[in-house]
Amino acid sequence: MNNYGEKPKAGFVGFGEVNTPRDLIEKKCESAAQLLEEAGLELVKTSPVSDDQEGREAARAAAELARQDFDALIVCIAGWIPSWAVFSVIDRFKNKPMILLGLTGRQEDSRFITTADQAGTTALRKPMEDMGYRFKYVVCRFGAQLPVESITTYCRAATAAARLRNAKICMAGYRDMRLYGTLYDAVSLKKTIGPEVEHCDLLELKQLMDAAGEEEVDSQVKKVKQRWHFKKEPGKEALINSVKLCLAIKRKVMERKCEAFSYADVDGIKKLMGFAPAGAMTLLHDETEISTVPENDSLGAVTQLVVKFLTGQVAAYLEFYEFTDQGALMGVPDYVPSEIVDGQVEIMPTSFGDFGEGLLNVSRLKTGKATVCRLGQAGGKYTMHVMSGEAVTPPAWEEAGWAPPAPQLPGLEFLFDGDVEEFIQSVMSQHYIICYGDIRKELADLADMIGFKII
């Protein structure tokens, strides 16, 4: 595990023509592989392949690579190679994303020594495109260093794409507040992105809450009292309800082996169970690595998995409250994961409108370079709306409707890198997913790999 979550695993096979000195091809490939491993890739390697007439080298390499699984294949061209030898190896792995990588020569005294690496890659690029391979074409410029970041970024995207194909989202309830933008099309989602949305009833959570053991609940209540800073003393019932709901959700998502969770909030837990679930969700994030978003937000949860699998971050959700000349005021009226909290988690027992008392998370959020994004769907086609910018501490603000004294909700002023009006005219939902750092390149690679558009 590195800063980007799961360590990317890639196959690596080098190529060089039979008449080129074998030791030179091997050294070039070994050097490239070592740099990539030092950058955090796990490589499944095989010895370089030449164009021997019988094709024994190609058959050997294909068989060796096939013995282990990997998410992307790095096709490392270390010199001129007739294209048939390359296709003899890579055709078996056509279902995987690939990197067509061309190396470069070296300076030796007053002369530059080349093995015609880019003769090999340029002979391959268009045929690979015409044959339907999914690949990124990367070349080392004349005598330059290996473009490691471009390769590792693509491999991270390949690992994310592989995880998305088998990911599951647990959805408790359906279509909270009769919203339209939170719905999804199961067939196109499975076909294009990959995750499965598994539904459960709120009754299942209520039954699990009722079955919670008193000893376990009391133990968790004591923990949260020590773990969080309360702005005022919470009611016993609010603490117990929050702990029981957290335990119920935790058991359900573990039972279903899900990596994201969404739920009917306003028309579900608040209306039917009579309390706000913010405390339960805050605790859930303390106890698990699952990503969560309220209001049965299907594509919000999918967006979270995209970000989580690319970066290893929790991929928290934020809502738009106001747009500014430079960006937007974004916040949440309930909870945030402790991972994005600056300092200790702050909890304020309070109520909103007619809903009963809940444990509102009012923590201060981390600032810095960040990216917000959101997946949308129309007619079976998927689009990711992305904006990078600077997340800064917002001015004092409050949302009308909270019991006085009104809390300062967790929020950020997000200063866009791009045009604010252009962003506004393409906005897809009240919920956008935030991660820290600029991940536009990773998202672009993933979009190209699995077939959605970036705007």
C-alpha positions in Angstrom: 0.0 0.0 0.0 1.3 3.5 -0.9 -0.1 7.0 -0.9 -2.3 6.0 -3.8 -4.0 3.1 -2.1 -3.4 -0.4 -3.6 0.0 -0.9 -5.1 -0.4 -1.0 -8.9 0.6 -4.4 -10.5 1.7 -4.4 -14.1 3.2 -6.9 -16.5 6.5 -5.9 -18.1 8.0 -7.3 -21.3 10.8 -5.8 -23.4 11.6 -6.2 -27.1 14.6 -5.9 -29.3 15.6 -7.2 -32.7 17.6 -10.4 -33.0 20.6 -8.6 -34.6 20.8 -6.0 -31.9 23.3 -6.9 -29.1 21.3 -8.9 -26.6 23.1 -7.5 -23.5 22.3 -4.0 -24.6 18.5 -4.8 -24.9 18.6 -6.5 -21.5 20.3 -3.6 -19.8 17.9 -1.1 -21.2 14.9 -3.1 -20.1 16.3 -3.9 -16.7 17.1 -0.2 -16.1 13.5 0.9 -17.1 11.9 -1.8 -14.9 14.1 -0.9 -11.9 13.0 2.8 -12.2 9.3 1.8 -12.3 9.7 -0.5 -9.3 11.4 2.3 -7.3 8.4 4.5 -8.2 6.0 2.1 -6.6 4.9 -0.4 -9.2 4.9 -4.1 -8.6 6.1 -5.8 -11.9 5.5 -9.2 -13.3 8.6 -9.5 -15.5 9.8 -11.7 -18.3 13.1 -11.6 -20.2 13.2 -9.5 -23.4 11.8 -10.9 -26.6 13.6 -11.0 -30.0 12.2 -11.9 -33.4 13.7 -15.4 -33.7 12.3 -17.1 -36.8 10.5 -19.9 -34.8 8.8 -17.5 -32.5 10.1 -19.4 -29.4 11.0 -16.1 -27.5 7.5 -14.7 -28.0 5.8 -18.0 -26.9 8.0 -18.2 -23.8 7.3 -14.6 -22.7 3.5 -15.0 -23.2 3.5 -18.2 -21.2 5.5 -16.6 -18.4 3.4 -13.5 -18.2 0.2 -15.6 -18.1 1.2 -17.4 -14.9 0.4 -14.3 -12.8 -2.4 -11.7 -12.9 -1.8 -8.0 -13.4 -3.8 -4.9 -14.2 -1.8 -3.4 -17.1 0.9 -4.6 -19.5 4.0 -2.4 -20.2 5.2 -3.2 -23.7 8.8 -1.9 -23.5 10.4 -1.3 -26.9 14.1 -1.2 -26.4 15.1 -1.2 -30.1 13.8 -2.0 -33.5 11.5 -5.0 -33.5 9.3 -6.5 -36.3 5.7 -6.0 -35.2 4.7 -9.6 -35.5 7.0 -10.6 -32.6 5.2 -8.0 -30.3 1.7 -9.1 -31.3 2.6 -12.7 -30.7 3.1 -11.8 -27.1 0.5 -9.2 -26.3 -2.5 -10.7 -28.2 -3.2 -13.0 -25.3 -3.6 -10.0 -23.0 -5.7 -7.8 -25.3 -8.4 -7.4 -22.6 -5.9 -5.5 -20.4 -4.8 -1.8 -20.7 -1.3 -1.4 -22.1 1.5 1.1 -22.3 3.4 1.1 -25.5 6.7 2.4 -24.2 9.7 3.4 -26.4 13.1 3.8 -24.8 15.9 6.0 -26.0 19.6 5.7 -26.8 22.6 7.0 -24.9 25.4 9.5 -25.4 28.8 7.8 -25.7 31.8 10.2 -25.9 31.0 12.5 -28.8 28.4 10.2 -30.4 24.8 9.2 -29.6 24.1 5.5 -29.8 20.6 4.4 -30.6 18.9 1.1 -31.2 16.0 2.7 -33.2 13.5 2.3 -30.4 11.0 4.7 -31.9 11.2 2.8 -35.3 9.7 -0.1 -33.3 7.0 2.0 -31.5 5.9 3.9 -34.6 5.5 0.7 -36.5 3.2 -0.5 -33.7 1.1 2.4 -32.7 -1.4 2.6 -35.5 -1.8 -1.2 -35.9 -2.5 -1.4 -32.1 -5.1 1.3 -32.4 -6.7 -0.3 -35.5 -6.9 -3.6 -33.7 -8.8 -2.1 -30.7 -6.1 -2.3 -28.1 -6.6 0.1 -25.1 -3.2 1.7 -24.6 -1.2 4.8 -23.8 1.7 5.7 -26.1 4.7 6.9 -24.1 8.2 7.7 -25.6 11.5 8.7 -24.1 12.7 11.8 -25.9 16.2 11.9 -27.4 18.6 10.9 -24.5 16.0 11.9 -21.8 15.0 10.2 -18.6 12.2 7.6 -18.5 8.8 9.5 -18.0 8.1 7.5 -14.9 5.1 9.5 -13.7 3.2 9.1 -16.9 3.6 5.4 -16.7 2.8 5.0 -13.0 -0.3 7.3 -13.3 -1.6 5.0 -16.1 -0.9 1.9 -14.0 -2.8 3.4 -11.0 -5.7 4.0 -13.3 -5.6 0.4 -14.6 -5.6 -0.9 -11.0 -8.6 1.3 -10.2 -10.4 0.1 -13.4 -9.8 -3.5 -12.3 -11.2 -2.9 -8.8 -14.2 -1.0 -10.1 -15.2 -4.1 -12.2 -15.7 -6.1 -9.0 -16.8 -3.3 -6.6 -20.1 -3.4 -4.7 -22.1 -0.5 -3.2 -24.6 -1.1 -0.4 -27.8 1.0 -0.8 -30.2 1.2 2.1 -33.6 2.4 1.0 -34.4 4.0 -2.4 -34.6 7.5 -3.9 -34.5 9.6 -0.8 -36.6 12.8 -1.1 -37.8 11.6 -4.6 -34.6 13.1 -6.1 -33.8 12.5 -9.8 -30.1 13.1 -9.9 -29.3 10.3 -7.5 -30.7 7.5 -9.6 -28.7 5.1 -11.8 -29.1 2.7 -14.7 -27.8 -0.7 -13.6 -27.1 -2.1 -17.0 -25.0 0.8 -18.4 -23.2 1.2 -15.0 -22.2 -2.4 -15.0 -21.2 -2.3 -18.7 -19.2 0.9 -18.6 -17.8 1.5 -15.1 -18.3 -1.9 -13.4 -19.8 -1.6 -9.8 -22.8 -3.5 -8.6 -25.4 -1.7 -6.4 -26.8 -4.0 -3.8 -30.0 -2.8 -2.1 -31.2 -3.5 1.4 -34.2 -2.2 3.3 -34.0 0.2 6.2 -35.9 -2.5 8.1 -32.8 -4.7 7.9 -30.8 -2.0 9.6 -33.5 -1.5 12.2 -33.5 -5.2 13.0 -29.8 -5.2 13.4 -30.0 -2.1 15.7 -32.6 -3.9 17.9 -30.3 -7.0 18.1 -27.2 -5.0 19.2 -25.8 -6.3 22.5 -26.0 -3.9 25.4 -22.4 -4.5 26.4 -21.1 -3.7 22.9 -23.2 -0.6 22.7 -22.0 0.7 26.1 -18.4 0.0 25.1 -18.7 2.1 21.9 -20.5 4.9 23.8 -17.5 5.2 26.1 -15.1 5.2 23.2 -16.8 8.1 21.4 -17.0 10.1 24.5 -13.2 9.9 24.7 -12.5 10.1 21.0 -14.6 13.2 20.1 -14.8 16.7 21.5 -18.4 17.5 22.3 -19.5 21.2 22.2 -22.1 20.4 24.8 -23.1 17.2 26.6 -25.1 14.9 24.3 -28.2 13.1 25.3 -27.9 9.5 26.2 -30.5 8.4 23.6 -28.7 10.2 20.8 -25.4 8.5 21.6 -27.1 5.0 21.9 -29.0 5.5 18.6 -25.8 6.6 16.8 -23.8 3.6 18.1 -26.5 1.1 17.3 -27.0 2.4 13.7 -23.2 2.4 13.1 -23.0 -1.2 14.3 -25.9 -2.1 12.0 -24.4 -0.5 8.9 -21.0 -2.0 9.7 -22.4 -5.5 9.9 -24.5 -5.1 6.7 -21.6 -3.7 4.6 -19.2 -6.4 5.9 -21.8 -9.1 5.2 -22.3 -7.8 1.7 -18.5 -7.2 1.2 -19.3 -3.7 0.0 -16.8 -0.8 -0.4 -19.3 2.1 -0.4 -22.6 2.9 1.3 -25.5 5.2 0.7 -28.8 5.5 2.5 -32.2 7.1 2.7 -31.5 10.0 5.0 -34.3 12.6 5.2 -37.2 10.4 4.2 -35.6 7.3 5.8 -33.6 7.3 9.0 -34.6 10.8 10.1 -38.3 10.4 9.3 -38.9 6.8 10.2 -36.4 6.3 13.0 -36.7 9.8 14.5 -33.0 10.8 14.7 -30.3 12.2 12.5 -27.6 9.7 11.4 -24.7 12.0 11.4 -23.1 10.6 14.6 -23.5 7.0 13.3 -21.8 8.0 10.0 -19.0 9.8 11.8 -18.4 6.7 13.9 -18.6 4.4 10.9 -15.7 6.3 9.3 -13.7 6.0 12.5 -14.3 2.2 12.4 -14.0 1.3 8.7 -12.4 2.5 5.4 -15.7 2.5 3.6 -16.8 5.5 1.5 -20.3 6.9 2.3 -22.7 9.5 0.9 -26.3 10.2 2.0 -29.6 10.4 0.1 -29.3 7.2 -2.0 -26.8 9.0 -4.2 -25.8 6.1 -6.5 -23.4 7.9 -8.9 -22.0 9.9 -6.0 -21.0 6.5 -4.4 -19.5 5.4 -7.7 -17.5 8.6 -8.0 -16.2 7.9 -4.5 -15.0 4.5 -5.5 -13.2 6.0 -8.6 -11.4 8.5 -6.4 -10.7 6.0 -3.6 -9.2 3.4 -5.9 -7.1 6.0 -7.7 -5.8 7.8 -4.5 -6.4 5.6 -1.5 -8.2 8.6 0.1 -11.6 8.2 1.7 -13.3 10.4 -1.0 -15.6 12.5 1.2 -18.7 14.2 -0.2 -19.4 18.0 0.0 -22.5 20.0 -1.1 -22.7 23.3 -2.9 -24.1 26.0 -0.7 -23.1 29.1 -2.6 -21.2 30.0 -5.8 -18.7 32.9 -5.7 -16.8 34.8 -8.3 -13.8 32.6 -7.6 -15.4 29.2 -7.0 -17.9 27.9 -4.4 -18.7 27.6 -0.7 -19.0 23.8 -0.1 -20.0 22.1 3.1 -22.1 19.3 4.7 -25.1 19.4 7.0 -24.2 16.2 8.8 -20.9 14.5 9.0 -17.3 14.3 7.6 -14.8 11.5 7.9 -12.0 12.1 10.4 -9.5 11.7 7.6 -10.3 15.1 6.2 -10.7 16.8 9.6 -8.1 19.3 10.7 -7.5 18.5 14.4 -10.0 16.6 16.6 -13.5 15.6 15.5 -15.9 18.2 16.9 -19.5 17.1 17.7 -22.5 19.3 18.5 -25.7 17.7 19.7 -28.5 19.7 17.9 -31.5 19.4 15.8 -32.8 20.7 12.4 -36.4 21.6 11.7 -38.7 18.8 12.9 -36.0 16.1 13.2 -35.0 14.8 16.5 -31.6 15.5 18.1 -28.6 14.2 16.3 -24.8 14.4 16.8 -23.9 16.9 14.2 -20.2 16.8 13.1 -19.0 20.4 13.1 -15.3 19.7 12.6 -12.8 22.0 10.8 -11.7 20.7 7.4 -8.2 20.4 6.0 -7.2 22.9 3.4 -4.8 22.8 0.4 -4.7 21.8 -3.2 -7.7 19.6 -4.0 -9.9 18.2 -6.7 -13.7 17.9 -6.8 -15.5 15.7 -9.3 -18.8 14.0 -10.1 -19.9 11.2 -12.4 -23.1 11.7 -14.5 -25.0 9.6 -17.0 -27.3 10.4 -19.9 -28.5 7.8 -22.4 -26.1 5.2 -21.1 -23.1 7.5 -21.7 -21.0 8.6 -18.7 -19.3 12.0 -18.1 -17.0 13.0 -15.2 -17.1 16.7 -14.3 -13.8 17.7 -12.7 -12.4 20.9 -11.2 -9.1 21.4 -9.4 -8.4 24.3 -7.1 -7.4 25.5 -3.7 -9.5 24.6 -0.6 -9.3 27.4 1.9 -11.0 28.1 5.3 -14.4 29.7 4.6 -15.8 32.9 6.2 -18.2 32.5 9.1 -21.5 31.2 7.7 -24.5 29.2 8.9 -27.5 27.3 7.4 -30.9 28.6 8.4 -33.1 26.1 10.2 -30.8 24.7 12.9 -31.7 25.1 16.5 -30.0 28.2 18.0 -27.2 28.8 18.4 -26.8 27.7 14.8 -23.7 25.7 14.2 -20.9 26.5 11.7 -21.1 23.5 9.4 -18.0 21.7 8.1 -17.0 23.5 5.0 -14.5 24.9 2.6 -14.2 27.8 0.2 -13.1 26.1 -3.0 -11.2 28.4 -5.3 -11.4 27.0 -8.9 -8.4 26.7 -11.2 -10.8 27.1 -14.1 -13.7 29.3 -15.3 -16.4 29.5 -12.6 -19.3 30.2 -15.0 -18.3 27.3 -17.3 -18.3 25.0 -14.3 -21.7 26.2 -13.1 -23.3 25.5 -16.5 -22.1 21.9 -16.4 -22.8 21.1 -12.7 -24.3 17.6 -12.3 -25.5 17.3 -8.7 -25.7 18.9 -5.2 -23.0 16.3 -4.2 -19.4 16.4 -5.4 -16.6 14.2 -4.2 -13.4 15.8 -2.9 -9.8 14.5 -2.7 -6.7 16.4 -1.8 -4.2 16.9 -4.5 -4.6 17.4 -8.3 -5.8 14.0 -9.8 -6.9 15.3 -13.2 -4.2 13.2 -15.0 -5.3 10.0 -13.2 -9.0 10.7 -14.0 -8.1 11.4 -17.6 -6.2 8.1 -17.9 -9.1 6.2 -16.3 -11.7 7.9 -18.5 -9.7 6.9 -21.7 -9.3 3.4 -20.4 -12.9 2.5 -19.5 -14.9 4.8 -21.7 -16.3 7.9 -20.1 -15.8 11.6 -21.0 -14.1 14.2 -18.9 -15.4 17.8 -18.8 
